């Protein structure tokens, strides 16, 4: 049983407790940092924006992966600029310091809606990719049960549910993120997977075969995901690779979906093959990697507090505990001014008043420092 | 005798020539300058015309220079030429009767009022001798408690002059001779005022000439200050003079008064000027802005309560802050998270408004608690199938952590509370700016009641032609 006290727990997991002191915030006029390699980000870059390299941007987020607003902004500004913030640095510090032989760390990002949780995940993914980790990224976990394209009854388990189209698309996303690294690592399957009487993936075949099969054959895509993640889990535990799984809106895993079986019964998220695949990696029984999760309000989820215990529910709490909770709060005044300076530089904010001290005060007040709200306000006028 | 009908003051020269020849002048009504010219004529030039009764009453030689005086029949009876008694027409009789009746009536009412006041004082156990109108009001309020909203509909006991509209007393005697010199202008009191005004102007001019000769300058310390007052408006002036005035006449009056006021020596006639000015109502609130309080840490703060529709808000504004605003424990932007759509979250902007005007966006902290104390808000708009609202930052209703009842009234109440509290932090000028911005006024607009036969307060049922 893990100790309940957070501090003791961190020590048990092999981490030093982090200090709460933040670096002094930079002058507002210098809002960019030239350090574009996330491996070199440090406290001196706090509160500044860094530009994600074009290649990395394409590789990591081409298919999916960014929030719609952020990817639209990247398209408009011809660059993806992310702010280096304290929560992300905390996660990166922990990941750098983590011991691959110990059980995988689980992080939970929580905070107000629009506060920057997904953006933090994007930053950490970029770091992991640059550091040679493999990425298993579920951008919107609630989509599997709420806005899915198609679900079918699973062949192996009649109660389970497959996603022919969505799983194939997800595998394409996985492939885009990890193709190069997978080729380098040359990981192989540990067992044989039989898809049908004629089709099978032998043990010892490269993992890319599994991926390719899933992308092309939607019928087996969900099972491919299940197999793939099981294999990756084994490889990471064996020390052959470092693996980062990022699940956004993980609290959806313990909700009801809108899918219905033929007999009318509700399909839970836990009945979905792909979700079960992800849940394999949520368990604390593997090492050599980390899990980064986010909670957010989802339809069908509990209303009320945004805090982890309430949103996860009893089942989710039991499944995820122990984890490292990291609060992603609204931006400070300096960070907001940085964002405004960026918008001004990109000619997004056109009114001359936006460049004045008074104008910035008003924008900060109106948005409350919330990045999502600020973007919404700035897009209206 | 020659008669000249004077219509325009530009013809004054012509008028002089002919008047010198001994003509009788029938003056045109309503021109101040003509009056002026008229009174400059030596009295002997004017003779009471037996031909036309519209001629002004001739002046006695004694009172010639001073112009027309207030009518006082007893004084002038001896001086005026005796006129033969005429038969008074029925109309005149009726008028006289009405006027005397009204006078009688008013006298009786005043008498009754005074008696009633004494009775009331005895009833309340107070001294009848020193029973003021305020005491009367309080007594009536006590004896006749009422819940009527309209203050004018509540029972009251006032002096008859306040209750009954003033009428003029008889304007002419039994022979038909009017008492007032300017009776035939049809607005004697008004033209009397104008005449006095001109008289005073002339007097000031003469005084100024005398001062110039002596080398004396006007006294700047006594300069008239019209700040905080304005001219009586047309109705008020009409009420004071007991005459209905027309707009051009009123404009003439205001123009003339302004000319008098501009005179450097106008302070000599301060009483006359201020008789026709009303003081602007000074708001109670600006007089009693509370002093800043200080908490244990030495931080200045102020509390205030604000209202809007059925919402009540209590705001505590702390100085030496950093612009944090919390409402009911939540940050402002998270409490008022109504789907802004095109309005761009009007509720947050409403709360920002007083801080913006006062320029304290980043230097005060606000903690507000607000409560909506009214009926449950229902959706009143038209629901259309397939119509999707523009996506915005705020998650869909099922995702929202708590519904905020009536957000706009709550935001308005918070704004009012913050504005009232901010008064203590800012100087008089800024307080006035805030007042002019409408921040300190309690918005009295309430929801209009539903009426049967309508869908709501105004919207009617579907009209069918047949």
Interface residues (C-beta under 8 A of the other chain):
Chain A: X112 X113 X114 X297 X298 X299 X300 X301 X303 X304 X305 X306 X330 X333 X358 X361 X362 X364 X365 X366 X367 X368 X370 X372 X373 X375 X376 X377 X380 X381
Chain B: X322 X323 X325 X331 X332 X333 X334 X340 X342 X344 X345 X348 X349 X352 X355 X356 X359 X361 X362 X392 X393 X394 X395 X396 X398 X399 X400 X401 X402
